[in-house]
Amino acid sequence: MTNIKHIFFDLDHTLWDFEKNSSETLSELFDEFGLADKIDNKEKFLATYQSVNGIYWKKYRNGKIDKDTVRFGRFRDTLDRFNVKDPDVIGRQIGDEYVRRGPHKTNLFPHTHETLSYLKEKYPLHIITNGFKEVQFIKLSGSNLSQYFDIILCSEEVGKQKPHRLVFEKALEMAKVDPFDALMIGDNYEADILGAKKVGMQTIFFDPKNEGKHKHSKVINSLLELKSLL
């Protein structure tokens, strides 16, 4: 990597382990809402939710649905797939509790603090996230991550979602850095990598599950690799 002056990170699925934190929260709510009486397989319920949630977030990134639809629709649709009665009512109740409780989970990807501590000594660090503003700051504070970042930009403040170029342009403007001197690190190839490349930023694709190489970006499977690259 050359001429790097500022580094921008995604948050969910890159630093904050969304899948693990989400599964812990949903497992608790599954028990508390007595869903075992209606759904005989908790693991299948959790897997179904993750799949449905991914679909909703893709629609949200593409501007096809709004925030409220994401927040509750993902739970309604998951419950509906298991033929749970009153999925709208129960889905909204679970959705409210999930958003209240989930952001307080603190599971991070391995070596997050070690890597950020190392990078903070060398570069200004920032966050660009599509996550909801009211919960992203809770995640950062609860996980003791706020200390590393100068700028935290939630894309809803721009009125667009990554990969829209306006999100990245706003972040670069706030940091007062040219795109070719900035690096974006994230787990979503479309939202983080292709979006950043549209405005001329350098990129590193975080692929912790080692799902495949991408010829248009440097790829890492562990955050610890950043110490040898930067």
KELOZA-841933 format. One record per residue: residue in three letters; x, y, z of N, C-alpha, C in turn. Coordinates in Angstrom, 3 decimals, m for minus. Layout:
REM KELOZA-841933
["ala"; [X; Y; Z]; [X; Y; Z]; [X; Y; Z]]
...
//
This chain:
REM KELOZA-841933
["met"; [0.854; m1.189; 0.000]; [0.000; 0.000; 0.000]; [0.894; 1.244; 0.000]]
["thr"; [0.527; 2.250; m0.789]; [1.381; 3.419; m0.926]; [0.622; 4.708; m0.602]]
["asn"; [1.359; 5.674; m0.061]; [0.836; 7.019; 0.168]; [m0.388; 7.061; 1.092]]
["ile"; [m0.518; 6.094; 1.978]; [m1.676; 6.086; 2.867]; [m1.498; 7.149; 3.952]]
["lys"; [m2.484; 8.037; 4.067]; [m2.455; 9.069; 5.095]; [m3.603; 8.924; 6.097]]
["his"; [m4.733; 8.363; 5.647]; [m5.887; 8.135; 6.517]; [m6.462; 6.754; 6.217]]
["ile"; [m6.971; 6.081; 7.254]; [m7.588; 4.766; 7.075]; [m9.034; 4.820; 7.549]]
["phe"; [m9.929; 4.295; 6.727]; [m11.354; 4.222; 7.032]; [m11.753; 2.753; 7.186]]
["phe"; [m12.488; 2.449; 8.244]; [m12.964; 1.090; 8.491]; [m14.483; 1.044; 8.404]]
["asp"; [m14.994; m0.077; 7.919]; [m16.379; m0.447; 8.154]; [m16.447; m0.929; 9.608]]
["leu"; [m17.658; m1.018; 10.166]; [m17.781; m1.472; 11.555]; [m18.346; m2.887; 11.656]]
["asp"; [m19.603; m3.082; 11.259]; [m20.234; m4.401; 11.376]; [m19.600; m5.394; 10.405]]
["his"; [m19.306; m6.584; 10.912]; [m18.714; m7.671; 10.124]; [m17.237; m7.428; 9.806]]
["thr"; [m16.690; m6.298; 10.259]; [m15.274; m6.004; 10.008]; [m14.510; m5.878; 11.324]]
["leu"; [m15.037; m5.123; 12.252]; [m14.463; m4.999; 13.594]; [m15.398; m5.623; 14.626]]
["trp"; [m16.640; m5.175; 14.623]; [m17.666; m5.681; 15.538]; [m18.280; m6.926; 14.912]]
["asp"; [m18.190; m8.052; 15.629]; [m18.627; m9.340; 15.065]; [m20.146; m9.430; 15.068]]
["phe"; [m20.744; m8.913; 14.002]; [m22.198; m8.816; 13.912]; [m22.873; m10.180; 14.057]]
["glu"; [m22.384; m11.181; 13.345]; [m23.044; m12.486; 13.373]; [m23.042; m13.085; 14.771]]
["lys"; [m21.927; m13.010; 15.452]; [m21.835; m13.588; 16.793]; [m22.693; m12.810; 17.779]]
["asn"; [m22.624; m11.482; 17.721]; [m23.427; m10.664; 18.628]; [m24.913; m10.821; 18.353]]
["ser"; [m25.263; m10.882; 17.079]; [m26.659; m11.056; 16.696]; [m27.180; m12.407; 17.169]]
["ser"; [m26.393; m13.454; 16.963]; [m26.831; m14.796; 17.358]; [m27.014; m14.901; 18.867]]
["glu"; [m26.122; m14.286; 19.642]; [m26.265; m14.299; 21.101]; [m27.566; m13.618; 21.520]]
["thr"; [m27.838; m12.463; 20.907]; [m29.041; m11.707; 21.250]; [m30.296; m12.470; 20.861]]
["leu"; [m30.307; m13.006; 19.645]; [m31.483; m13.733; 19.169]; [m31.717; m15.014; 19.950]]
["ser"; [m30.643; m15.651; 20.373]; [m30.785; m16.864; 21.175]; [m31.486; m16.544; 22.492]]
["glu"; [m31.117; m15.421; 23.103]; [m31.763; m15.002; 24.353]; [m33.243; m14.699; 24.108]]
["leu"; [m33.526; m13.976; 23.019]; [m34.907; m13.582; 22.733]; [m35.760; m14.780; 22.330]]
["phe"; [m35.156; m15.738; 21.665]; [m35.852; m16.975; 21.305]; [m36.414; m17.640; 22.553]]
["asp"; [m35.592; m17.679; 23.602]; [m36.026; m18.292; 24.862]; [m37.037; m17.410; 25.588]]
["glu"; [m36.758; m16.128; 25.653]; [m37.611; m15.226; 26.428]; [m39.002; m15.052; 25.816]]
["phe"; [m39.094; m15.141; 24.504]; [m40.388; m15.011; 23.833]; [m41.080; m16.366; 23.645]]
["gly"; [m40.507; m17.404; 24.231]; [m41.126; m18.722; 24.183]; [m41.262; m19.285; 22.782]]
["leu"; [m40.323; m18.965; 21.908]; [m40.427; m19.419; 20.527]; [m40.196; m20.925; 20.385]]
["ala"; [m39.601; m21.540; 21.404]; [m39.386; m22.988; 21.346]; [m40.714; m23.737; 21.279]]
["asp"; [m41.783; m23.099; 21.754]; [m43.103; m23.722; 21.685]; [m43.666; m23.705; 20.267]]
["lys"; [m43.081; m22.849; 19.423]; [m43.580; m22.679; 18.059]; [m42.576; m23.146; 17.000]]
["ile"; [m41.286; m23.107; 17.361]; [m40.214; m23.468; 16.433]; [m39.333; m24.500; 17.120]]
["asp"; [m39.197; m25.665; 16.528]; [m38.516; m26.758; 17.227]; [m36.999; m26.758; 17.062]]
["asn"; [m36.448; m25.813; 16.272]; [m35.010; m25.825; 16.026]; [m34.457; m24.393; 16.106]]
["lys"; [m33.818; m24.082; 17.223]; [m33.298; m22.731; 17.418]; [m32.216; m22.390; 16.388]]
["glu"; [m31.332; m23.339; 16.106]; [m30.242; m23.067; 15.176]; [m30.772; m22.752; 13.775]]
["lys"; [m31.817; m23.446; 13.381]; [m32.417; m23.175; 12.078]; [m33.057; m21.791; 12.066]]
["phe"; [m33.668; m21.421; 13.186]; [m34.252; m20.088; 13.311]; [m33.173; m19.021; 13.166]]
["leu"; [m32.047; m19.195; 13.843]; [m30.963; m18.218; 13.783]; [m30.398; m18.115; 12.366]]
["ala"; [m30.212; m19.264; 11.720]; [m29.681; m19.264; 10.350]; [m30.655; m18.602; 9.382]]
["thr"; [m31.936; m18.864; 9.575]; [m32.955; m18.261; 8.711]; [m32.967; m16.755; 8.869]]
["tyr"; [m32.870; m16.303; 10.110]; [m32.836; m14.858; 10.347]; [m31.640; m14.209; 9.655]]
["gln"; [m30.463; m14.814; 9.781]; [m29.268; m14.236; 9.159]; [m29.461; m14.092; 7.659]]
["ser"; [m30.077; m15.100; 7.037]; [m30.324; m15.045; 5.597]; [m31.316; m13.934; 5.253]]
["val"; [m32.415; m13.878; 5.990]; [m33.439; m12.855; 5.741]; [m32.871; m11.456; 5.997]]
["asn"; [m32.107; m11.317; 7.073]; [m31.515; m10.025; 7.408]; [m30.599; m9.532; 6.294]]
["gly"; [m29.829; m10.453; 5.706]; [m28.943; m10.086; 4.606]; [m29.717; m9.541; 3.410]]
["ile"; [m30.844; m10.142; 3.127]; [m31.696; m9.690; 2.015]; [m32.220; m8.279; 2.289]]
["tyr"; [m32.667; m8.059; 3.513]; [m33.203; m6.740; 3.873]; [m32.134; m5.657; 3.802]]
["trp"; [m30.927; m5.975; 4.281]; [m29.875; m4.971; 4.256]; [m29.427; m4.643; 2.838]]
["lys"; [m29.443; m5.615; 1.958]; [m29.093; m5.327; 0.567]; [m30.117; m4.383; m0.048]]
["lys"; [m31.394; m4.608; 0.233]; [m32.442; m3.717; m0.269]; [m32.286; m2.317; 0.318]]
["tyr"; [m31.906; m2.258; 1.595]; [m31.708; m0.958; 2.256]; [m30.537; m0.207; 1.620]]
["arg"; [m29.420; m0.909; 1.363]; [m28.263; m0.279; 0.720]; [m28.624; 0.282; m0.648]]
["asn"; [m29.499; m0.430; m1.336]; [m29.877; m0.014; m2.684]; [m31.031; 0.982; m2.706]]
["gly"; [m31.455; 1.427; m1.516]; [m32.480; 2.451; m1.424]; [m33.887; 1.985; m1.740]]
["lys"; [m34.121; 0.670; m1.670]; [m35.435; 0.130; m2.019]; [m36.398; 0.072; m0.835]]
["ile"; [m35.877; 0.086; 0.368]; [m36.712; 0.072; 1.569]; [m36.131; 1.035; 2.591]]
["asp"; [m36.949; 1.415; 3.574]; [m36.466; 2.354; 4.580]; [m36.027; 1.631; 5.852]]
["lys"; [m35.534; 2.423; 6.763]; [m34.966; 1.919; 8.014]; [m35.984; 1.124; 8.835]]
["asp"; [m37.190; 1.639; 8.952]; [m38.213; 0.980; 9.756]; [m38.571; m0.385; 9.180]]
["thr"; [m38.574; m0.485; 7.862]; [m38.880; m1.758; 7.207]; [m37.816; m2.795; 7.530]]
["val"; [m36.553; m2.371; 7.527]; [m35.469; m3.283; 7.893]; [m35.637; m3.751; 9.335]]
["arg"; [m35.876; m2.808; 10.211]; [m35.888; m3.083; 11.652]; [m36.906; m4.150; 12.036]]
["phe"; [m38.079; m4.106; 11.403]; [m39.134; m5.029; 11.812]; [m39.453; m6.108; 10.770]]
["gly"; [m39.291; m5.774; 9.502]; [m39.641; m6.726; 8.451]; [m38.819; m7.998; 8.498]]
["arg"; [m37.557; m7.875; 8.867]; [m36.680; m9.050; 8.913]; [m37.159; m10.072; 9.942]]
["phe"; [m37.713; m9.587; 11.057]; [m38.218; m10.503; 12.084]; [m39.586; m11.064; 11.685]]
["arg"; [m40.431; m10.226; 11.120]; [m41.741; m10.703; 10.650]; [m41.571; m11.809; 9.618]]
["asp"; [m40.681; m11.596; 8.649]; [m40.493; m12.583; 7.593]; [m39.885; m13.872; 8.126]]
["thr"; [m38.965; m13.744; 9.071]; [m38.359; m14.941; 9.664]; [m39.414; m15.769; 10.390]]
["leu"; [m40.220; m15.117; 11.207]; [m41.281; m15.822; 11.929]; [m42.298; m16.421; 10.970]]
["asp"; [m42.606; m15.700; 9.922]; [m43.577; m16.172; 8.938]; [m43.108; m17.456; 8.263]]
["arg"; [m41.798; m17.589; 8.072]; [m41.253; m18.799; 7.437]; [m41.462; m20.030; 8.313]]
["phe"; [m41.651; m19.809; 9.605]; [m41.910; m20.924; 10.520]; [m43.391; m21.011; 10.899]]
["asn"; [m44.214; m20.254; 10.174]; [m45.675; m20.278; 10.370]; [m46.090; m19.898; 11.794]]
["val"; [m45.336; m18.960; 12.385]; [m45.685; m18.461; 13.706]; [m46.883; m17.515; 13.576]]
["lys"; [m47.865; m17.657; 14.458]; [m49.042; m16.790; 14.415]; [m48.672; m15.360; 14.790]]
["asp"; [m49.384; m14.420; 14.190]; [m49.176; m12.988; 14.458]; [m47.718; m12.562; 14.273]]
["pro"; [m47.119; m12.886; 13.134]; [m45.706; m12.536; 12.937]; [m45.445; m11.030; 12.965]]
["asp"; [m46.439; m10.223; 12.555]; [m46.253; m8.766; 12.600]; [m46.105; m8.275; 14.026]]
["val"; [m46.998; m8.732; 14.902]; [m46.988; m8.278; 16.302]; [m45.749; m8.777; 17.020]]
["ile"; [m45.497; m10.072; 16.931]; [m44.339; m10.644; 17.624]; [m43.040; m10.129; 17.013]]
["gly"; [m43.035; m9.988; 15.687]; [m41.841; m9.489; 15.007]; [m41.474; m8.084; 15.450]]
["arg"; [m42.476; m7.239; 15.667]; [m42.205; m5.875; 16.121]; [m41.706; m5.887; 17.570]]
["gln"; [m42.265; m6.751; 18.392]; [m41.818; m6.834; 19.785]; [m40.364; m7.308; 19.855]]
["ile"; [m40.064; m8.337; 19.076]; [m38.688; m8.852; 19.060]; [m37.750; m7.812; 18.467]]
["gly"; [m38.211; m7.148; 17.404]; [m37.387; m6.136; 16.757]; [m37.012; m5.001; 17.694]]
["asp"; [m37.966; m4.550; 18.487]; [m37.688; m3.489; 19.455]; [m36.657; m3.926; 20.484]]
["glu"; [m36.828; m5.133; 21.005]; [m35.920; m5.625; 22.039]; [m34.544; m5.936; 21.466]]
["tyr"; [m34.523; m6.430; 20.239]; [m33.253; m6.742; 19.582]; [m32.413; m5.473; 19.415]]
["val"; [m33.035; m4.405; 18.933]; [m32.311; m3.154; 18.718]; [m31.893; m2.528; 20.043]]
["arg"; [m32.684; m2.735; 21.094]; [m32.328; m2.208; 22.407]; [m31.153; m2.964; 23.024]]
["arg"; [m31.156; m4.278; 22.856]; [m30.187; m5.121; 23.548]; [m28.939; m5.443; 22.728]]
["gly"; [m29.124; m5.724; 21.455]; [m28.033; m6.204; 20.614]; [m26.790; m5.331; 20.581]]
["pro"; [m26.936; m4.002; 20.452]; [m25.739; m3.155; 20.352]; [m24.839; m3.181; 21.577]]
["his"; [m25.346; m3.691; 22.692]; [m24.534; m3.744; 23.914]; [m23.639; m4.992; 23.953]]
["lys"; [m23.787; m5.872; 22.998]; [m22.888; m7.020; 22.899]; [m21.503; m6.530; 22.479]]
["thr"; [m20.479; m7.235; 22.896]; [m19.123; m6.702; 22.713]; [m18.158; m7.660; 22.012]]
["asn"; [m18.678; m8.659; 21.321]; [m17.778; m9.574; 20.611]; [m17.162; m8.868; 19.402]]
["leu"; [m15.839; m8.922; 19.317]; [m15.103; m8.332; 18.205]; [m14.366; m9.428; 17.447]]
["phe"; [m13.933; m9.129; 16.234]; [m13.099; m10.078; 15.509]; [m11.740; m10.173; 16.192]]
["pro"; [m11.096; m11.327; 16.103]; [m9.782; m11.494; 16.738]; [m8.794; m10.403; 16.344]]
["his"; [m8.045; m9.938; 17.323]; [m6.957; m8.973; 17.149]; [m7.443; m7.560; 16.811]]
["thr"; [m8.718; m7.264; 17.050]; [m9.221; m5.925; 16.734]; [m8.473; m4.848; 17.512]]
["his"; [m8.424; m4.971; 18.834]; [m7.775; m3.937; 19.638]; [m6.277; m3.862; 19.359]]
["glu"; [m5.647; m4.998; 19.233]; [m4.206; m5.021; 18.949]; [m3.898; m4.305; 17.639]]
["thr"; [m4.689; m4.592; 16.622]; [m4.451; m4.007; 15.307]; [m4.742; m2.510; 15.295]]
["leu"; [m5.873; m2.110; 15.882]; [m6.229; m0.700; 15.889]; [m5.244; 0.119; 16.715]]
["ser"; [m4.782; m0.443; 17.816]; [m3.802; 0.244; 18.647]; [m2.520; 0.496; 17.863]]
["tyr"; [m2.105; m0.505; 17.104]; [m0.912; m0.369; 16.254]; [m1.120; 0.695; 15.181]]
["leu"; [m2.246; 0.639; 14.489]; [m2.497; 1.575; 13.390]; [m2.690; 3.004; 13.880]]
["lys"; [m3.292; 3.153; 15.071]; [m3.561; 4.486; 15.602]; [m2.285; 5.275; 15.821]]
["glu"; [m1.186; 4.590; 16.059]; [0.098; 5.260; 16.252]; [0.652; 5.821; 14.939]]
["lys"; [0.107; 5.361; 13.817]; [0.667; 5.720; 12.514]; [m0.278; 6.533; 11.632]]
["tyr"; [m1.589; 6.366; 11.829]; [m2.556; 6.996; 10.930]; [m3.770; 7.522; 11.696]]
["pro"; [m4.411; 8.565; 11.183]; [m5.756; 8.887; 11.668]; [m6.715; 7.788; 11.191]]
["leu"; [m7.569; 7.317; 12.091]; [m8.504; 6.245; 11.769]; [m9.937; 6.772; 11.838]]
["his"; [m10.796; 6.245; 10.940]; [m12.182; 6.694; 10.858]; [m13.103; 5.512; 10.589]]
["ile"; [m14.390; 5.720; 10.807]; [m15.415; 4.714; 10.543]; [m16.398; 5.245; 9.500]]
["ile"; [m16.740; 4.388; 8.525]; [m17.856; 4.651; 7.613]; [m18.776; 3.444; 7.699]]
["thr"; [m19.988; 3.645; 8.191]; [m20.880; 2.516; 8.418]; [m22.277; 2.781; 7.875]]
["asn"; [m22.907; 1.723; 7.392]; [m24.304; 1.799; 6.968]; [m25.263; 1.537; 8.125]]
["gly"; [m24.723; 1.170; 9.264]; [m25.570; 0.841; 10.414]; [m26.326; 2.053; 10.939]]
["phe"; [m27.386; 1.798; 11.679]; [m28.216; 2.868; 12.222]; [m27.429; 3.686; 13.256]]
["lys"; [m27.507; 4.992; 13.128]; [m26.700; 5.885; 13.955]; [m26.917; 5.656; 15.446]]
["glu"; [m28.178; 5.443; 15.858]; [m28.471; 5.361; 17.285]; [m27.890; 4.107; 17.941]]
["val"; [m27.509; 3.115; 17.150]; [m26.931; 1.906; 17.742]; [m25.431; 1.782; 17.496]]
["gln"; [m24.916; 2.398; 16.428]; [m23.495; 2.242; 16.122]; [m22.617; 2.863; 17.194]]
["phe"; [m23.032; 3.985; 17.765]; [m22.230; 4.615; 18.804]; [m22.249; 3.800; 20.096]]
["ile"; [m23.344; 3.094; 20.328]; [m23.408; 2.195; 21.491]; [m22.413; 1.055; 21.315]]
["lys"; [m22.370; 0.494; 20.116]; [m21.428; m0.598; 19.834]; [m19.993; m0.142; 20.048]]
["leu"; [m19.671; 1.015; 19.495]; [m18.305; 1.523; 19.584]; [m17.900; 1.799; 21.031]]
["ser"; [m18.803; 2.408; 21.773]; [m18.503; 2.747; 23.164]; [m18.406; 1.491; 24.027]]
["gly"; [m19.384; 0.595; 23.882]; [m19.413; m0.605; 24.702]; [m18.247; m1.537; 24.452]]
["ser"; [m17.746; m1.534; 23.226]; [m16.617; m2.395; 22.864]; [m15.277; m1.695; 23.055]]
["asn"; [m15.331; m0.475; 23.592]; [m14.119; 0.325; 23.830]; [m13.372; 0.621; 22.525]]
["leu"; [m14.126; 0.839; 21.449]; [m13.522; 1.137; 20.150]; [m13.485; 2.630; 19.840]]
["ser"; [m14.306; 3.417; 20.510]; [m14.390; 4.851; 20.190]; [m13.038; 5.539; 20.289]]
["gln"; [m12.181; 5.059; 21.174]; [m10.893; 5.695; 21.423]; [m10.001; 5.771; 20.188]]
["tyr"; [m10.247; 4.905; 19.219]; [m9.356; 4.830; 18.067]; [m9.745; 5.767; 16.920]]
["phe"; [m10.986; 6.247; 16.901]; [m11.502; 6.875; 15.684]; [m11.767; 8.368; 15.850]]
["asp"; [m11.335; 9.116; 14.844]; [m11.532; 10.563; 14.821]; [m12.892; 10.926; 14.239]]
["ile"; [m13.244; 10.295; 13.130]; [m14.507; 10.577; 12.447]; [m15.326; 9.302; 12.387]]
["ile"; [m16.595; 9.393; 12.756]; [m17.516; 8.261; 12.652]; [m18.704; 8.733; 11.826]]
["leu"; [m18.782; 8.251; 10.604]; [m19.839; 8.672; 9.691]; [m20.824; 7.529; 9.465]]
["cys"; [m22.066; 7.741; 9.871]; [m23.145; 6.806; 9.564]; [m23.802; 7.277; 8.267]]
["ser"; [m23.912; 6.387; 7.313]; [m24.333; 6.800; 5.976]; [m25.711; 7.450; 5.950]]
["glu"; [m26.574; 7.126; 6.902]; [m27.904; 7.747; 6.915]; [m27.810; 9.260; 7.122]]
["glu"; [m26.685; 9.739; 7.664]; [m26.483; 11.177; 7.807]; [m26.310; 11.852; 6.454]]
["val"; [m25.892; 11.069; 5.463]; [m25.698; 11.586; 4.108]; [m26.981; 11.454; 3.289]]
["gly"; [m27.843; 10.537; 3.723]; [m29.078; 10.289; 2.979]; [m28.929; 9.221; 1.923]]
["lys"; [m27.756; 8.596; 1.875]; [m27.485; 7.491; 0.956]; [m26.750; 6.405; 1.729]]
["gln"; [m26.655; 5.210; 1.133]; [m25.942; 4.102; 1.761]; [m24.728; 3.729; 0.923]]
["lys"; [m23.675; 3.251; 1.582]; [m22.605; 2.633; 0.799]; [m23.237; 1.556; m0.083]]
["pro"; [m22.882; 1.440; m1.326]; [m21.687; 1.967; m2.003]; [m21.844; 3.316; m2.694]]
["his"; [m22.871; 4.097; m2.400]; [m23.053; 5.376; m3.078]; [m21.838; 6.278; m2.844]]
["arg"; [m21.388; 6.887; m3.900]; [m20.165; 7.684; m3.831]; [m20.292; 8.870; m2.865]]
["leu"; [m21.495; 9.394; m2.666]; [m21.662; 10.542; m1.776]; [m21.244; 10.226; m0.338]]
["val"; [m21.418; 8.983; 0.070]; [m21.025; 8.588; 1.433]; [m19.513; 8.702; 1.592]]
["phe"; [m18.789; 8.175; 0.630]; [m17.326; 8.209; 0.704]; [m16.796; 9.634; 0.511]]
["glu"; [m17.418; 10.371; m0.379]; [m16.993; 11.750; m0.601]; [m17.182; 12.596; 0.651]]
["lys"; [m18.283; 12.364; 1.370]; [m18.511; 13.087; 2.618]; [m17.461; 12.737; 3.663]]
["ala"; [m17.140; 11.469; 3.775]; [m16.127; 11.039; 4.747]; [m14.760; 11.645; 4.422]]
["leu"; [m14.399; 11.646; 3.169]; [m13.119; 12.229; 2.745]; [m13.088; 13.732; 3.014]]
["glu"; [m14.219; 14.388; 2.769]; [m14.319; 15.826; 3.034]; [m14.154; 16.108; 4.519]]
["met"; [m14.796; 15.298; 5.354]; [m14.693; 15.493; 6.802]; [m13.266; 15.285; 7.299]]
["ala"; [m12.570; 14.329; 6.696]; [m11.201; 14.022; 7.104]; [m10.175; 14.936; 6.452]]
["lys"; [m10.625; 15.702; 5.450]; [m9.738; 16.603; 4.701]; [m8.574; 15.831; 4.083]]
["val"; [m8.917; 14.750; 3.380]; [m7.905; 13.918; 2.734]; [m8.338; 13.602; 1.308]]
["asp"; [m7.361; 13.569; 0.404]; [m7.644; 13.200; m0.982]; [m7.898; 11.703; m1.062]]
["pro"; [m8.766; 11.257; m1.982]; [m9.108; 9.825; m2.038]; [m7.917; 8.907; m2.270]]
["phe"; [m6.962; 9.330; m3.102]; [m5.830; 8.444; m3.388]; [m4.869; 8.328; m2.202]]
["asp"; [m5.058; 9.160; m1.175]; [m4.259; 9.048; 0.050]; [m5.023; 8.329; 1.158]]
["ala"; [m6.199; 7.780; 0.809]; [m7.066; 7.163; 1.823]; [m7.282; 5.685; 1.518]]
["leu"; [m7.407; 4.910; 2.580]; [m7.613; 3.463; 2.464]; [m8.926; 3.078; 3.128]]
["met"; [m9.748; 2.279; 2.435]; [m10.983; 1.741; 2.987]; [m10.816; 0.257; 3.245]]
["ile"; [m11.187; m0.182; 4.454]; [m11.110; m1.591; 4.826]; [m12.501; m2.053; 5.232]]
["gly"; [m13.016; m3.094; 4.574]; [m14.351; m3.573; 4.903]; [m14.611; m4.963; 4.381]]
["asp"; [m15.705; m5.560; 4.862]; [m16.019; m6.949; 4.537]; [m16.986; m7.108; 3.380]]
["asn"; [m17.677; m6.030; 3.000]; [m18.676; m6.142; 1.940]; [m18.066; m5.648; 0.639]]
["tyr"; [m17.909; m6.566; m0.318]; [m17.180; m6.212; m1.532]; [m17.892; m5.126; m2.325]]
["glu"; [m19.206; m5.229; m2.403]; [m19.955; m4.227; m3.156]; [m19.980; m2.885; m2.418]]
["ala"; [m20.388; m2.910; m1.168]; [m20.588; m1.669; m0.418]; [m19.278; m0.976; m0.064]]
["asp"; [m18.304; m1.737; 0.440]; [m17.068; m1.138; 0.940]; [m15.994; m0.978; m0.132]]
["ile"; [m15.769; m2.030; m0.889]; [m14.642; m2.034; m1.816]; [m14.989; m1.316; m3.124]]
["leu"; [m16.022; m1.770; m3.805]; [m16.386; m1.131; m5.069]; [m16.825; 0.309; m4.848]]
["gly"; [m17.534; 0.557; m3.743]; [m17.948; 1.923; m3.438]; [m16.767; 2.852; m3.249]]
["ala"; [m15.763; 2.396; m2.489]; [m14.578; 3.217; m2.248]; [m13.767; 3.419; m3.524]]
["lys"; [m13.676; 2.375; m4.334]; [m12.914; 2.483; m5.572]; [m13.535; 3.483; m6.546]]
["lys"; [m14.844; 3.642; m6.491]; [m15.513; 4.600; m7.389]; [m15.008; 6.024; m7.187]]
["val"; [m14.584; 6.328; m5.968]; [m14.100; 7.686; m5.700]; [m12.578; 7.756; m5.683]]
["gly"; [m11.907; 6.646; m5.975]; [m10.450; 6.655; m6.095]; [m9.684; 6.257; m4.863]]
["met"; [m10.369; 5.695; m3.854]; [m9.676; 5.263; m2.641]; [m8.973; 3.931; m2.855]]
["gln"; [m7.931; 3.693; m2.093]; [m7.319; 2.378; m2.039]; [m8.171; 1.497; m1.130]]
["thr"; [m8.080; 0.177; m1.309]; [m8.969; m0.709; m0.562]; [m8.269; m1.982; m0.088]]
["ile"; [m8.781; m2.511; 1.011]; [m8.435; m3.856; 1.482]; [m9.739; m4.558; 1.829]]
["phe"; [m9.949; m5.715; 1.241]; [m11.160; m6.499; 1.475]; [m10.912; m7.466; 2.621]]
["phe"; [m11.732; m7.375; 3.674]; [m11.616; m8.254; 4.836]; [m12.511; m9.472; 4.614]]
["asp"; [m11.891; m10.636; 4.511]; [m12.596; m11.874; 4.176]; [m12.279; m12.940; 5.223]]
["pro"; [m12.838; m12.816; 6.435]; [m12.466; m13.727; 7.525]; [m12.841; m15.175; 7.290]]
["lys"; [m13.831; m15.420; 6.426]; [m14.237; m16.792; 6.127]; [m13.506; m17.363; 4.920]]
["asn"; [m12.601; m16.563; 4.373]; [m11.799; m16.997; 3.218]; [m12.697; m17.530; 2.102]]
["glu"; [m13.667; m16.702; 1.718]; [m14.655; m17.122; 0.735]; [m14.210; m16.930; m0.710]]
["gly"; [m13.105; m16.229; m0.920]; [m12.623; m16.120; m2.298]; [m11.816; m14.861; m2.532]]
["lys"; [m10.882; m14.948; m3.461]; [m10.039; m13.814; m3.813]; [m10.798; m12.866; m4.746]]
["his"; [m10.369; m11.613; m4.733]; [m10.927; m10.616; m5.642]; [m9.764; m9.882; m6.296]]
["lys"; [m9.745; m9.885; m7.599]; [m8.604; m9.334; m8.322]; [m8.522; m7.812; m8.231]]
["his"; [m9.604; m7.162; m7.816]; [m9.615; m5.706; m7.794]; [m9.240; m5.119; m6.439]]
["ser"; [m8.869; m5.969; m5.474]; [m8.517; m5.447; m4.161]; [m7.585; m6.409; m3.437]]
["lys"; [m6.716; m5.835; m2.613]; [m5.944; m6.636; m1.684]; [m6.903; m7.308; m0.716]]
["val"; [m6.636; m8.579; m0.354]; [m7.526; m9.339; 0.523]; [m6.769; m9.776; 1.774]]
["ile"; [m7.411; m9.650; 2.925]; [m6.868; m10.205; 4.159]; [m7.926; m11.103; 4.797]]
["asn"; [m7.470; m12.109; 5.521]; [m8.377; m13.014; 6.229]; [m8.362; m12.778; 7.740]]
["ser"; [m7.389; m12.006; 8.209]; [m7.272; m11.678; 9.624]; [m6.860; m10.210; 9.743]]
["leu"; [m7.412; m9.524; 10.723]; [m7.045; m8.125; 10.935]; [m5.566; m7.982; 11.275]]
["leu"; [m5.003; m9.017; 11.857]; [m3.584; m8.972; 12.234]; [m2.666; m8.766; 11.030]]
["glu"; [m3.124; m9.180; 9.859]; [m2.333; m9.001; 8.631]; [m2.060; m7.525; 8.336]]
["leu"; [m2.897; m6.659; 8.847]; [m2.715; m5.230; 8.587]; [m1.418; m4.701; 9.186]]
["lys"; [m0.932; m5.353; 10.232]; [0.303; m4.894; 10.864]; [1.504; m5.064; 9.948]]
["ser"; [1.454; m6.049; 9.077]; [2.559; m6.255; 8.153]; [2.384; m5.493; 6.845]]
["leu"; [1.167; m5.047; 6.593]; [0.876; m4.334; 5.340]; [0.994; m2.823; 5.488]]
["leu"; [0.789; m2.318; 6.711]; [0.688; m0.858; 6.891]; [1.652; m0.350; 7.956]]
//
